[in-house]
Amino acid sequence: EGKVNDIKSSTVELYRCADKYQLDDLRLQAEMALMSSISIDNGAEILLLSDQHHSKDLKQRVIQFIVNNLKAVTTTDGWHKYVSCVPELVTEVIQATTQE
């Protein structure tokens, strides 16, 4: 009960819906799947998503990934599409680069 198969294919939409309808178990499953699927190409989108949905754990994980792959992530189309227009997020990433 409460299990989702093949969560990866529609994780972002699933996460949004689970959050919207307050389906906490499903949201957590989707969040875990997102954490394990962060990549150079989707990092910016996941950062914006985590910010919009107030997911502290996911946001922390994706910011750490971005910091570790800063040059690669910040040159993607996704960075320019999802993050560069949100100064607060850019600031958070920059601040994270100075933390050990």
C-alpha positions in Angstrom: 0.0 0.0 0.0 1.2 3.5 -0.8 3.9 2.3 -3.2 4.7 3.8 -6.6 6.4 1.8 -9.3 8.7 3.5 -11.9 8.7 6.8 -9.9 11.6 8.2 -12.0 9.6 8.9 -15.2 7.3 11.5 -13.7 8.9 12.4 -10.4 8.7 16.2 -10.7 4.9 16.1 -11.5 4.3 13.5 -8.8 6.2 15.6 -6.3 4.2 18.7 -7.1 0.8 16.8 -6.9 1.8 15.1 -3.6 2.7 18.4 -2.1 -0.4 20.1 -3.4 -2.7 17.5 -2.0 -0.7 17.0 1.2 0.1 13.3 0.5 3.1 13.2 2.8 4.2 9.6 2.2 4.1 10.1 -1.6 5.8 13.4 -1.3 8.6 11.8 0.7 9.0 9.0 -1.8 9.1 11.5 -4.7 11.6 13.7 -2.8 13.9 10.7 -2.1 13.7 9.8 -5.8 14.6 13.4 -6.8 17.5 13.4 -4.4 19.0 10.4 -6.0 18.4 11.7 -9.6 20.1 15.1 -9.3 22.3 15.6 -12.3 24.1 18.4 -14.1 21.1 18.8 -16.5 18.3 18.8 -13.9 20.0 20.4 -10.9 18.7 23.9 -11.5 15.1 22.6 -12.0 15.3 20.6 -8.8 16.7 23.6 -6.9 13.8 25.8 -8.0 11.3 23.0 -7.2 12.7 22.5 -3.7 12.5 26.2 -3.1 8.9 26.5 -4.4 7.8 23.6 -2.2 9.8 24.5 0.9 11.7 21.3 0.9 14.7 22.0 3.2 16.4 18.5 2.8 16.0 18.4 -1.0 17.2 22.0 -1.3 20.3 21.3 0.9 21.1 18.2 -1.2 20.8 20.0 -4.6 22.7 23.1 -3.5 25.6 20.8 -2.3 25.5 19.0 -5.7 25.5 22.4 -7.6 28.4 23.7 -5.4 30.4 20.5 -6.3 29.6 20.9 -10.0 29.4 24.7 -10.2 30.8 25.4 -13.6 28.9 22.5 -15.3 25.5 23.3 -13.7 25.7 27.1 -14.2 26.3 26.8 -17.9 23.3 24.6 -18.6 20.1 25.9 -20.2 18.3 24.8 -17.1 20.3 27.2 -14.9 19.4 30.1 -17.2 15.8 29.0 -17.4 15.1 28.2 -13.8 17.6 29.8 -11.5 19.5 32.8 -12.9 16.3 34.9 -12.8 15.8 34.2 -9.1 18.4 36.3 -7.3 17.7 34.7 -3.9 18.6 31.2 -5.2 21.8 32.4 -6.9 22.8 34.1 -3.6 22.1 30.9 -1.6 24.3 28.9 -4.0 27.1 31.5 -3.8 26.9 31.5 0.0 27.1 27.7 0.0 30.4 27.8 -1.9 32.0 29.6 1.0 30.8 27.1 3.7 33.0 24.1 4.6 
